[in-house]
Amino acid sequence: MAGSIAASAFFPGPPAPPPAPKNALGERPDSLDVRGITAAKPASASSSAVRAARTRAHAAVPKVNGGKSALEHEPAASPSSSSSSAAPRTFYNQLPDWSMLLAAITTIFLAAEKQWTLIDWKPKRPDMLVDTFGFGRIIHDGFMFRQNFSIRSYEIGADRTASIEALMNHLQETALNHVKGAGLLGDGFGSTPEMSKRNLFWVVSQMQAIVERYPCWGDTVEVNTWVGPHGKNGMRRDWHIRDSLTGHTVMKATSKWVMMNKLTRKLARIPDEVRTEIEPYFFEHAAIEDEDNRKLPKLPEHDRATSAKYVRTGLTPRWADLDINQHVNNVKYIGWILESAPMSILENHELAGMVLDYKRECGRDNVLESHTTVYTDCTNESGETTLHCEHLLRLESGPIIVKARTTWKPKGTKCQETLALSW
């Protein structure tokens, strides 16, 4: 009893109907419905008189603008009807109608599920099962980094294959992700925490790449990279790209890096603290066994009868060509070098290899010119004419930015495919 009284204090219910009057014998009337309300009885003479008086009062109220009178809109209210229609506001009857919300959510879910079942999401090729959206992983006892890339439509050129710039960008991306995956990424473009404290960053000094085949749109390539020592104040980084489906080699590359001070823009030695950071990750293995260490001659040369010179001037870096170290990205230099190559070579040959020697950095206000000298080599056993070119990228004021050598093979020539190493 006490609990019901307390509940009624917080959650009041509708008022109880008044008890029906008792008759002379003390009994309740028999004309009660299920709600305890007295059932209607036939109208008496007194009630007829009341209705007649109400009708006369209604007729006496004037109508406004031909409309209905106010009394015509208000039906006569009885004590019993007013008490039943105006229920009190309680905690229960103020809750929202959750059934409507649940019905809407269910409808949306069923429609989405139906659309999903109509999509044929199963891969058409086995190589598409490879996770090409990951950030790679550390392998080979922590000395190597591996990452997969899917060749995008915007990475292919007129030959319907990936461009050399696209492959070089994959090399750079894996190098940075390797540093990040090893937990050595500081505040800079590939700089370690100790390098960031001293305003140091890496710059590439030399690069060599050998391309055996160019992947097509939709192919998935697997890029492996590792680092090693180079002299007293340098570092070496190698890459091996292979087709993730067949395991055949796509490209092999090696590079040498030195440190530069961000404030003075001069080369610097590797501090002992930085060496302590990177030495545990050094791996003594070369991607290219027979490196091309020949010195690049000064260009241009006019004393050879088999040489032809081509020049492209007025090359300027765009804002998008700069990296976070405020100098031109090294991949952009490759595109500028090929700007002066003759169209006949680009149309009938493909780049098989290149050697780059970086001399200085390029800023956003520099204007450059590209020089290419073409040499004809008839050394192919099948009788096919092969070419090699020597390139020079320099400022219009004279200083050399990059010197390079490229080798070319006729399109359609199939190289001997090399199986990937068992890593």
N, C-alpha and C positions, 0 to 999 in steps of 0.2 A: 504494500500500500504506500509506504514512504517513497519507494522508487518511482512509482507511477505519478505521485504528486510532484516529485522533483522534475521528472521528464516533462510533465505538463507545464511546468514553470518556464522551461527553455523552449519547448516546442508546443505552443498553444494550438489546440485543434479548433474546429468549428464549434460554436456555442451549441449546447444541447437544446433541443426543442422544448418548449414549455409543456409541462404535463397537461394532459387533457382533463377537463373538468369532470368530476364525478357526478353521478346522478344521485337521486335521493337515497338509493340503496348502497351508495359508496362504490359502484362499479364503473369501470371505464367504458366509454362508448365503443360499440362494435365497429364503427365506420373509421377505423384507422388503417392507413396503408403501411407499407414496409418501412417508411421513414418516420412513422409516428405522427404524420400530419392528418388531420381530420379530412375525410373525403368530402367532396362537394355534395351538397344536398340540393334538391329542387328549389328554385327561387321562390321566395315568399312574397307577399304583397308589399312588405316594407322594403325589401331589396328592389322591387320594381319601382317603387317611388324614388329610391335613391338614384337609380339609373336614369329616370326621367329628369330629375333635377340636374344631373351631370350633363345631359344632352342639351338642356336649355342653356346652361352656362357656357358650353362649347360654342353654341350658335351665337352667343352674345359677343364672343371675342372677334374683333375685326381681323380681316386678312390684309396682309401687306403685299402690295404689288401683285395681287392675284395669286399669291402663294398660299400654301397651307398654313393653318394656324399652328401656334406652338403646342397647343394641347393636342392637336391631331397627331403630332410626332411622339408624344409621351403617353404610352399606355398606362392605364391605371395600375398602380402598384399596391399589392397587398403585403401585409407583414410577412406572410409565409414566403412569397416569391422574392422579396428583397433579401431575406436572410439566406436563401439558398443560392442566389446568383452571385452575390458579392462575398466570395470565400476569402478569409483572411490570408495575408502574405506570410508564409512560413518558410523554414529552411529547405523543406523538401520541394515545394512547388516553385522555388526560384532557381533550381538547378537547370543547366542548359540541356537541350535535347541531344544527347550524345549519339543516339541512334542515327540521326541524319548525317553526322560527321563520319561515323564508321561506314555507313553505306557509300558515301562519296569516295573514301579512301579505298574501299574494296573495289569499286568500279574502275578507278584509275589503275590499280594494281593488276586487275584482270586484263585491261586493255593493253598495258605495257607487256605483260607476259605473252599475250597473243602476238604482238608485233615481234617480240624477240624470237619466238619459235619460227617465224617466217624468214629470218635471216640465216643464210647458209654460212656459218662462221667457221666451218671446218677448213683447215688449210689444204690447198691444192698441191703443195709440194713439200717434201720432207724437210727441206732447209728452212721453211717458214716456222717450224717448231722451235727454232732457236730464239732465245730471248734477246731481241735486238734493241730493247729499250733500257737495259740495265746499264750500270756504270762500271761494269767489269769487276774483276776479282784478282787477288794476289794468288799466284800459283808457284810451283817449283820451289818449295821450301822458303817462300817469301822473297825470292830473288827476281821474279818475273811477274809482269802484269798482263792480263789478257782481257780484251774487250771486243765485242762483235758490233759490226755496223751493217745496216741495210742500205744499199745504194739507192739514193733518192732520185726522183725524176729531175730535180734541179741540179744534180751533180753530173749529169751526162752531157756530152757535147754533140757536135754534128755527126760524129761516127757512131752514135748510139751507145757509147761506152763512157765510163767514168773518166773525167779529165785528170791530168796529172796534179792539178791544184787540189782537186777533191781528195785524192789519195794522200797528198802531203798534209792536208788539214786533218785527216784521220790520224796521221802520225803525231801531230802536235796535240791532238785531243787526248790520245792515250798517254802521252808523256805527262800531261798535267794531271790526269786522273790517277796515274801511278803515284805521283807525289801526294795527291790527296788521299788515296787509299792507304798509303803507308803512314799517314798521320803527320806528314812533314810540310804541309802547305801552310805558309805564313801569310802575311799581308803583302801579297805581290803576285806577279805572274810566274808561278813556279818557284817562288822563293821560299826557303825554309824559315822557321822562326828566328834563327840566329842571323840569317841573311837580312831579314827585315829590320832587325835591330841596328844593323850597320849600313842600311840603305844600299844593299847589293842585290843584283839580279843577274840571271843567266842570259848570255847572248851567244848565238851560234856563230862559229868561226868557219867550219867546213861541213859539207854535206855531200854524200854520194848515194845514189839510188840506182837500182837495176830493176827494170820492169819486164816481167816475162809475159804477162797478159793483162788486159784491162777488163775489169768486171763490167757487167751490163746492169741495166735498170732492174731492180728486184733481187739481184744477187746479194748474198750475205757473206761478208769477209770477216775473218778473224785476225786481229792484230795483236801480236805479242811484242813486248818491249822490255828492256832491261838496261841497266847502267853499269859503267865500269870506270876505272881511273884512266886518265890521259895526262902523262907528264906530272909535273909538280903542281901546276895551278889550273888544271883542266879536268873535264869530265867527258866521258864518252857515252853516247846513247845509241842503241841499235834497235832495229825493228825487223820483224818478219811477218809479212801479210800473206795469208793463204785463203783459199776458198773453203768456207766452212762445210760445204757439202762433199767436195771431192778431195780436199786436202792438198791440192796442187798449189804451188807457190804463185802468188800474184806479184809480189814486190819484196825486195830486200833493201834495207837502207841502213846507213851508219852516219853518225854526226859527232862533231867535237864542239864543246862548249867552254866558254870562259866567263869570268865574272866582270861586271861593270858597276861602277859607282853611280847611283841614280842622280847625285848632286853634281859631281864633277864631270860625269860622262866619260870617265877614263877607266881603262882596264885595271883590275885589282887582283891581288893574290887571295887565295882561299884561306880564310882564318882557320885556326886549329879547331875552334868551336864548331864551325861549319863542317869541317872534315870529319869530326867526330859524329856528326848527325848522319852524313851520307855514306860513310865507309861501310857500315854493316849491310848495305844493300848492293855493294859492288859485286858484279858477276863477270868472271873472266870468260867471255865467249864472244866471238865475232860473227855478225850476220853475213858479212862479205869477206871471204878469205883473201881474195886477190884484189886488194884495194888499188885504185888508180891514184898513185901518189905523184904522177908527173906534174911538173910545174906548168901552169898556164902561161903561154907567151903573152907578151904585150901586144895589144891590138891598136890599130889595124896593121896587117902585114900586106905588102904589095909585091913581094918578091917571088911569090909562087904563082905559076901559070894556072894552076887548078883552083885558085881561090876566087871567090866573088864576095863583095862586101855590100851589106845592106844596112841602112841607118833609119831609125825612127826617132824623131825629136819631139820636144814639147810634152813629155810625160810628167804629170803632176799627181801627187798623192791626194786622195780624198780624205775626208774626216773618217769615213768608215774603214780606211786602210790602216789606221793607227790602232795600236794595242794600248793596254793600260799603262805601259811604260813610256807612252808618248813618242813612239817611233814606229816606222812602217813594219808591219808583220813580215817575217822572212818568206812566207809563202807568196806574198804579193810580188816579190822580186822575180819569181819564176815566170809569172805572167808578163811582166815587163820585158824580160829577156826574150820571150817568144814573140813579142810584138814586132820585132825587126826581122824575124825569120820569114823567108819568101813563102808566098801562098802555095807555090807548087810543092814545096816540101810538106806543108801541113795537109794538103789534099791527098798526097800519094804515099806518105810515109807516116809512121808513128814513132813517138819517142821511146827508145829502148833503154836509155841510161843517161845519167847526167852527173857532173861533178861541179860543185859550187864552192867558191872561195869568197867569203864575205870579208870586206875590207873595212867598212865603216857603216854607221847607221845613217838612216835617211829620215829627215823631219818633214813636217807637213808643208813647209814653205819652200821646199826644194823643187827644182825643175830638172828633169833628167833626160838623157838621150840613150837609146839602145843601139848597139852595134852588133852585127852578126856577120861572120865570115864563114862561107860554106866551102867544104873540101870534099872532093869525090874520091871514094876508096873502092877499088874493084878487088876486094879480098875475099869475097864470098865464094865458097866452093861451088855453089850452084850457078854461078855466073850473074847473080843479081847484084845490082849496083847499090852499094851502101854509102851512107853519108855520115860525116861528122862535122859539127859546127863549133866554132869558138865565139864566145859572146863577151861583150863588155857593157856594163851598165855604169854610167858615170854621171856626175853633175854637169850641167852646162858650163859651169865655171872651171871644170877640169878634173877634180878629185874622183877617183874610182870608188864605186860603191861595191860592185860584185864583178868577179870574173868567173866564167863558166865554160864547160865543154859538154856538148850533147852528142849522142849517137842516135842514129835513126835507121829503121829497117822498113822495107816496103810493107804496105798494108796487106794483110792476108797471110803473112809469113808466120808459120806456127813454130814457136820456140819449144825446145825440149822441156816438157813440164817436169818440175822437180817436186817430189813428194815432201810434205812437211816433216819436220823433225818430230820424233815421238816424245812430245812434252805432255 
